[in-house]
Amino acid sequence: MNKSQIIHKIKKAFVLSFLTLAFQGNLKAQNADVIIIDAYKPTISDAFKINDNPKIQDTTVEKLNLNYQISSRLYPTTYYLEPIKPAKMVGEPLTKFYKSYVKAGFGTKITPLAEIYFNNLRSTNQSIGAYFKHFSSAGKIKNYAFPGFSDNEAVVYASKFFKYHTLSADVDYNRNVVHYYGFKPNDFPNFPDANNKDDIKQRFLKIGGQLNFISTYKDSVKLNHSFSLSYFNFSDLYKATEDYIRFTGTIDKKVNFIGKNIKDQDIGLKADVNYYNDFNKIGISLPGAAIRLLPHFSATYNILKFDVGLNTSIEATDKYSNIYLYPDANFNINLYNNILILYGGINGDLKRNNLVNISSENPFINTSLPLAFTNTRSKLFGGFKGCLSSYLSFNAYISKSKVENLPLFVNDTAIDLFNKFTVIYDKASVINTHTEISYQKTEKIKILLTSNFYQYFMTNESDAWHKPSMDIKFSFYYNLKNKIILKTDMFAFGNSYAKKYDLGKTPNVISVPLNGTVDVNLGLEYRYTKILSAFINFNNIGAVRYQRWYNYPGYGFTALAGITYAL
């Protein structure tokens, strides 16, 4: 008997003993009879060995060094070009031009208006046109002499376009009539002809022309240049005449003198020759010339842009001549991306006063007046400018000027009616504070606000006669669907002073205040079609009769209506 059989018999005896005890206990507990039919034959299933053996997993990865090579080989390729049709771009149609434009109207105070424009159509070779205007009034102002006026202008112009130059010329005719109405006829009973408007009539006639020649090079390294020659003759009803000849020329060229870090280097020369010959009513000749030569150099370094030069000016008459040297320098500093720019500079200038400019500023002058040279010895200025958005821009600066022979208007005491002005000169320091804000959104909305505040420090005179302490202009333009156009202009003037003589007092000079005012104008235009429109303008809505010149009140409220038509 082997070992396994012995173990089998032991297990069989053990099981049999266990079952016997169990049955006995059960029988005793239940007290029941048990009948055994056959001997019990217990069995035990075979045992099986577990074949799973423990394993150790190695996580180390062996790094393999691979060496490989690529043999490059050119593979021949071929391609074929197939022509394609160019893309056709459909652009916007060109704006239609009209050969002529007519504007006509009539207003209160017997005020006719007529304007006519003529011009050739779009051309790449030439431009030819003409312009005519008439504007007058025969209205009256209570208690004052006849204040009627008439403005007439005719201009013919032409331009010829060459490959690199433009030649242009124009002929100008101006005829302006005013009346010396600055007095009350009832205050002068000894002058019975004071109510005769022909005796207080003045007519200014100016005829002249100009010739210009300008280069239009696209290449900046070329020598750019421009030249202009002009002439006019000016006369009035009191035998005063003035002949004027002017030549101006500029040349400039891009250079590279300083180095690569200095950009936009430009060197140039400006020349300006002004010659006047005046004759007063007694035939005395007053020739004079102002000559200016200004070499300059400009460049840009990083955020700094500067321009420096020396203004050499010559004052010449038939009796003497003087030479003046003025610094001419200015700079711009781009503080932030063209949004905020700091600028400033210093310069000076020499100007010969003439009848044309003086009569344009004050048409009630006595043309037998002294014509001196105004010498601005220095002008120092500085300010800020920039754009707050693509629509809104601003500019503000302050300047201080030292001026010799500043012209001032005073009533001419040699005239019995005291209704004409002459000019006196004085040395002064002038401080000007200027601000400008503009807003424009396409052609729909345009807003402009400008202001100037002045301070005059006179040497001999007690005040700057007829120089307002401020002037403000506000303009508003609104285009409603290109159908209705609304325009508003507001002008404001500060106080000024007139010089009056009182022989019965000591001192005999009295400063007469001329109050400032606000003048508001309103215009409305309705465009019936692109070529036909109607308009109406209301001037001085507040009906303020302010005096810009002593004893010369304005009309007050006026209105003007009319039509425009393009042909």
Secondary structure, DSSP 8 states (H G I E B T S, - for coil): --HHHHHHHHHHHHHHHHHHHHHHHHHHHHT------S------------------------------------------------------------SEEEEEEEETTTEEEEEEEEE--S-SSEEEEEEEEEEEE----TTS----EEEEEEEEEEEEE-SSEEEEEEEEEEEEEEE---S-GGG-TT-GGGG-GGGGEEEEEEEEEEEEEEE--SSTTS-EEEEEEEEEEEE-TTS-EEEEEEEEEEEEEE--SS-TTSEEEEEEEEEEEEEEEEE-TT--EEEEEEEEEEEEEEEEETTEEEEEEEEEEEEEESS-EEEEEEEEEEEEEEEETTTEEEEEEEEEEEEE--HHHHHHH-TTB-SS----EEEEEEEEEEEEEEESSSSEEEEEEEEEEEEEEEEEEEE-TTSTT---EEEEEEEEEEEEEEEEEEEEETTTEEEEEEEEEEEEEESSSSS-TT--SEEEEEEEEEEETTTEEEEEEEEEE--EEEEEE-TTSSS-EEEEEE--EEEEEEEEEEESSSSEEEEEEEE-TT----EEETTEE---SEEEEEEEEE-
